[in-house]
Amino acid sequence: EVGEQVSANDVRVAQVAPRAEPPVAAPDVNAIVDRLQKTYESTTDFNARFTQRYTMMVLKKTQPSSGTVVFAKPGKMRWDYAAPTKKSFIVANGKLHVVQPEDNTALIDHCFKEDGLTASVSFLWGSGRIKEEFDVAPFTGTFGAKTDHHLLLVPKAKNSVFAKIILVVDPVTSRVKQSIVVDPQGNVNQFIFEDAKFNSGVKDTRFNVELPSSMAVSRMPGSCDPSSKR
């Protein structure tokens, strides 16, 4: 006979063999970014619980912290840190305040501009457009769930604050679940947002800062002299 004979065992194997799955289409990055941009353009305020993990690559050490964050357009934010560090808060309302009540100290930047902390979430407070400021590509790392969208944002204009930002985006809501900033030295600043609420009507008073007269208040190193601000 011509050809090989097929045994009953071969037939059983063929019957249970998995079918070849069609290749998974690459995510449409432009469409993801467009939905993300549109979502946050329609967002007036945002508040959530956050977990922050800052990893110093040279020391191979990760410092965790957590608390609550609130944003409101245009350009207002407040981070209240709780565990495991000392209670402290950071407020941007035209100026940047970094206040540590337990140490009775405060630093103020009277000419505040975007830094590593705010770069990771600048889209939340209406700062710029992603496509105009970043080259965007899919990210294939380990942050978030496999079903999430993962975006790698590399700034088109080099700066000394951050080298890239990674966004983990919910594919259903187009909301950011995680934001990761990598600075030029390779240090990783990861933010995970939970129990987020949007457009809930955050009052401007949330961003007021009243410092006691007994507190030691200093100008933030590297910031401008308040008298030089125009």
Sequence and secondary structure as in RCSB ss.txt:
>XXXX:A:sequence
EVGEQVSANDVRVAQVAPRAEPPVAAPDVNAIVDRLQKTYESTTDFNARFTQRYTMMVLKKTQPSSGTVVFAKPG
KMRWDYAAPTKKSFIVANGKLHVVQPEDNTALIDHCFKEDGLTASVSFLWGSGRIKEEFDVAPFTGTFGAKTDHH
LLLVPKAKNSVFAKIILVVDPVTSRVKQSIVVDPQGNVNQFIFEDAKFNSGVKDTRFNVELPSSMAVSRMPGSCD
PSSKR
>XXXX:A:secstr
  S    HHHHHHHHHS           HHHHHHHHHHHHHT  EEEEEEEEEEEETTTTEEEEEEEEEEEETTT
EEEEEE SSS  EEEEESSSEEEEEGGGTEEEEETT    HHHHTTGGGGT   HHHHEEEEE  SSSS TTSEE
EEEEESS  SS SEEEEEE TTT  EEEEEEE TT  EEEEEEEEEEESS   GGGG     TTSEEEE TT   
GGG  
